[in-house]
């Protein structure tokens, strides 16, 4: 049985009360090399977002970095790093970056790793999302919706894979982050036999 990994919340020291960075740290793993690998990826990714969100800019007014654990079971850890920043103007900006790991090996999964080699997962997922866009009447910045990127943002939550888009990526700021939950059962024909989505469907 694959037990959940232990996760601590840590905070970067900062002199400004309006700049707060909270981030996850995986702890107490039996394999310290895998633990260090996962934590290094988390820190590296967080730093990339902080740079993009003007963390090191003296003109920064406000910044809040937090995280959400989306899946921590069956050997798969999926989490979101969320960074909001405000440097002046009409409103602040938020970036969400998801990371999904195999906790036994430390491997970080990309979207293509979830599916069979050679499967047209981009078309399959895009077709599902296109239907939802129409059903939910989402106004697009550049209609019609064509397709997702091969490396589109995603995370895993129980028996679904959630595909999402950044602010302004396909729709106006007021619509926030468009999330599209796709049940694994709806895409079983293309999921990788020994991949993370298959693990989520296994109850043994």
C-alpha positions, 0 to 999 in steps of 0.5 A: 500500500502506498501511504501519503507522504508527509508535507510541512509548510515553510515560509521564506523570511521577508521584512515586508508584512505584505510579502509572504511566501509559503511553500511545501516541503516533503519530509520523512521519506525513506529514500532521502535522495528521492525526497531531495529530488522532489523538494529541489524541483518544488523550490526551483519551480517556485523561484521561477514563478517568483522571478516572473511575479517580480519578487526581487523587484524593489517596486513590488507592493504585495505578493502572496505565495501559497500551495494546494495539495491536490493528490497525495495517495497511491504513490502520486503527489500532485500539488499547485504552487500559487503566486499572486503579486501586485506592482500597481495598476488595475489589479494584481496577477496570479500564476498557478503551476502544478507539479505531479510526482511519483513519490517512489522514484521522484519522477516529475510527470509531464502531460505526455507521460500520462498517455500511451506513446503515439496516442493523440492525447492533445486531440482527445483532451481538446475535443472534450474541452471544446464541448465543455467550453460550449456547454458552459458558454465561456467567452474566448479571447480568440474563438474558436478554441483550437487545441491545448498545448502538448505541455498544457498545465494539469494536475491529478485529483483522485480519479480525474485529470484537471486541465487548466489555463492561465489567466488571459490564456484563452479568456478574459481576466474576469473569468479567472482560471478555466479548469476542465476536469476530465474523468479518467474513465472517459480516456481509458483508451489512451492512458499509459498502462503503467502511468500515474492515471492507471495507478489512480484507477487501481484499488489494490 
